[in-house]
Amino acid sequence: NLAHRSRELSTAMALKQPVGQKRLTNVAVVRMKSHGIRFEIACYKNKVLNWREGIEKDLNEVLQTETVFTNVSKAVIAKEKDLQKAFGTLDLPEICKKILKDGDVQVSDKEREVHMESLFKDIVQILAERLVHTETGRQLTPVATESALKSIGFSVPPDQ
């Protein structure tokens, strides 16, 4: 009973999080390198593309925080002197706009995997509509097309 009680207590203690720590979820990191220094901003994933396409105009809807980091995941904030040197200003909204415009959106492994799988399925579908079995003269099924592509080691190029 005492061992059970101590396990309950340690579990309850492990669940507590620091009060002053801000947890960023649904984060898309937009990264830009300038003057040899990496600058990152934390944005909402679905809003970055909307911003770049001109659909979203409100910067506050895109950014999770107006802070410019050198490393978002470790919460390392960029130094003012580095911001001044790289961007010629300390105006955070302007710096964020520049990073949003010119920076690279970082994509998680899982998102990349889902995207690549979706592209592969699209390719299979297009090929299946156009391929004909030489002996029967019938259209190949998507399953047959997919297995043929996998058997020859076909994979979608990552930059597509």
BELDALIN-V504632 format. One line per field, one symbol per residue. phi: phi as a letter, one per 30 degrees, with the letter a starting at -180 (. if undefined). psi: psi as a letter, one per 20 degrees, with the letter a starting at -180 (. if undefined). burial: + if it has 16 or more other ideal C-beta (glycine too) atoms within 10 Angstrom, else -. A space follows every 50 residues. Layout:
# BELDALIN-V504632
phi=???
psi=???
burial=???
This chain:
# BELDALIN-V504632
phi=.ddddddeddddddddceddccdcbhcccccbcbhicdbbbcbdeddddd dddidccdeddcddaddcccaddchcdddeddddddciacdeedddddde dcdcddcdeddddddddddddddedddddcdbdddcicdddedddddddd dcidbdddcc
psi=hhhgghggghghhhipqpgjpopprlppppqpppkjpppqqprpgihghh ghijgphohhhgqhqjpprioghjlopqqghgggghijrjnghggggggg girpppprggggggghgggghgggggghhiqpphghjqqqqhgggghggh hjkpqpphj.
burial=--------------------------++++++-+----++++++--++-- +----+--+--+++--+++--+-----+---++--++----+--++++++ --+----------------+--++--++-----------+----++--+- -----+----
